[in-house]
Amino acid sequence: MILRDLQVYLAERHTASLAELSTHFHVEAAALEPMLKKLVRKGRVRQLPPPKPCGECTQCDRTVFEVYQWV
């Protein structure tokens, strides 16, 4: 997978969570994060604010709530 594939996917979907991207590209979330940060710096993608916590639980996977939007 290359940066261009990530851009095309986000442009088509408009928004996607880190977990969705990881599943779609069969890549660990940690490997996607530098590419997403680069796209954010370039102004092509923005990271949406996380939702408010539902409680004191810490069992949720952060990648589900880390959502990126094509600009």
C-alpha positions as a Markdown table, in Angstrom:
| # | Residue | x | y | z |
|---|---|---|---|---|
| 1 | Met | 0.0 | 0.0 | 0.0 |
| 2 | Ile | 1.2 | 3.5 | -0.8 |
| 3 | Leu | 0.1 | 6.9 | 0.2 |
| 4 | Arg | -1.8 | 7.4 | -3.0 |
| 5 | Asp | -4.0 | 4.3 | -2.2 |
| 6 | Leu | -4.8 | 5.8 | 1.2 |
| 7 | Gln | -5.8 | 9.1 | -0.4 |
| 8 | Val | -8.0 | 7.5 | -3.0 |
| 9 | Tyr | -9.8 | 5.4 | -0.4 |
| 10 | Leu | -10.5 | 8.5 | 1.8 |
| 11 | Ala | -11.6 | 10.6 | -1.1 |
| 12 | Glu | -14.1 | 7.9 | -2.1 |
| 13 | Arg | -15.4 | 7.3 | 1.5 |
| 14 | His | -15.1 | 10.8 | 2.8 |
| 15 | Thr | -14.5 | 9.6 | 6.3 |
| 16 | Ala | -13.0 | 6.5 | 7.8 |
| 17 | Ser | -11.7 | 5.4 | 11.2 |
| 18 | Leu | -8.2 | 4.2 | 11.8 |
| 19 | Ala | -9.7 | 0.8 | 12.5 |
| 20 | Glu | -11.5 | 0.7 | 9.1 |
| 21 | Leu | -8.4 | 1.8 | 7.3 |
| 22 | Ser | -6.3 | -0.8 | 9.0 |
| 23 | Thr | -8.8 | -3.5 | 8.1 |
| 24 | His | -9.2 | -2.4 | 4.5 |
| 25 | Phe | -5.5 | -2.2 | 3.8 |
| 26 | His | -4.5 | -5.2 | 6.0 |
| 27 | Val | -2.0 | -3.0 | 7.8 |
| 28 | Glu | -1.4 | -2.3 | 11.4 |
| 29 | Ala | -2.8 | 1.0 | 12.6 |
| 30 | Ala | 0.7 | 2.1 | 13.8 |
| 31 | Ala | 1.9 | 1.8 | 10.2 |
| 32 | Leu | -0.9 | 4.0 | 8.9 |
| 33 | Glu | -0.5 | 6.8 | 11.4 |
| 34 | Pro | 2.7 | 8.4 | 9.9 |
| 35 | Met | 0.9 | 8.5 | 6.5 |
| 36 | Leu | -2.2 | 10.0 | 7.9 |
| 37 | Lys | -0.2 | 12.6 | 9.8 |
| 38 | Lys | 1.5 | 13.5 | 6.5 |
| 39 | Leu | -1.8 | 14.0 | 4.8 |
| 40 | Val | -3.0 | 16.1 | 7.7 |
| 41 | Arg | 0.1 | 18.3 | 7.4 |
| 42 | Lys | -0.5 | 18.7 | 3.7 |
| 43 | Gly | -4.1 | 19.7 | 4.4 |
| 44 | Arg | -5.7 | 16.9 | 2.5 |
| 45 | Val | -7.1 | 15.1 | 5.5 |
| 46 | Arg | -8.3 | 16.2 | 8.9 |
| 47 | Gln | -8.6 | 14.2 | 12.1 |
| 48 | Leu | -12.1 | 14.6 | 13.6 |
| 49 | Pro | -12.4 | 15.2 | 17.3 |
| 50 | Pro | -13.0 | 12.1 | 19.3 |
| 51 | Pro | -16.5 | 11.5 | 20.7 |
| 52 | Lys | -17.2 | 12.2 | 24.4 |
| 53 | Pro | -16.3 | 9.2 | 26.6 |
| 54 | Cys | -19.3 | 7.1 | 27.4 |
| 55 | Gly | -18.1 | 6.4 | 31.0 |
| 56 | Glu | -15.0 | 5.3 | 32.9 |
| 57 | Cys | -14.4 | 2.2 | 30.8 |
| 58 | Thr | -11.0 | 2.0 | 29.2 |
| 59 | Gln | -11.7 | -1.1 | 27.2 |
| 60 | Cys | -12.5 | 0.7 | 23.9 |
| 61 | Asp | -10.1 | 0.4 | 21.0 |
| 62 | Arg | -8.8 | 3.9 | 20.3 |
| 63 | Thr | -8.5 | 3.1 | 16.6 |
| 64 | Val | -12.3 | 2.9 | 16.3 |
| 65 | Phe | -12.7 | 6.5 | 17.5 |
| 66 | Glu | -9.8 | 8.0 | 15.6 |
| 67 | Val | -11.6 | 9.2 | 12.5 |
| 68 | Tyr | -10.1 | 10.9 | 9.5 |
| 69 | Gln | -12.0 | 13.0 | 6.9 |
| 70 | Trp | -11.0 | 13.9 | 3.4 |
| 71 | Val | -10.9 | 17.7 | 2.9 |
